[in-house]
Amino acid sequence: MQDQEAFRREADQLVRLYGEMVRRLANRGIRGVDELVALHQQIRDAVETIAGQEIDSALLQIATLLDRLRLLSRCLATLGEMKVALGSSEPDPGV
């Protein structure tokens, strides 16, 4: 009899836990555990369509572009310093 009662309490506790999980998912716009599992699989499938090599290549291109932009920025800053040092009285073309 005690085993049955303990079993029932554990089952009730599990049902309450599951209900709480479903409630939390619903607060995030997900209609239950089945939908969560389906979304998980959909995300996995989508991520697998992008090769790691493609990501690495894009990151390398970004790093190269950033390096070039930093170099260009330093060159323009130096040019601006030279212009000030030489006392150029040219009007700015943007004005």
ABEGO torsion letter per residue (X at the ends): XAAAAAAAAAAAAAAAAAAAAAAAAAAAGBBEAAAAAAAAAAAAAAAAABBAAAAAAAAAAAAAAAAAAAAAAAAAAAAAAAAAAAGBABBBAAX
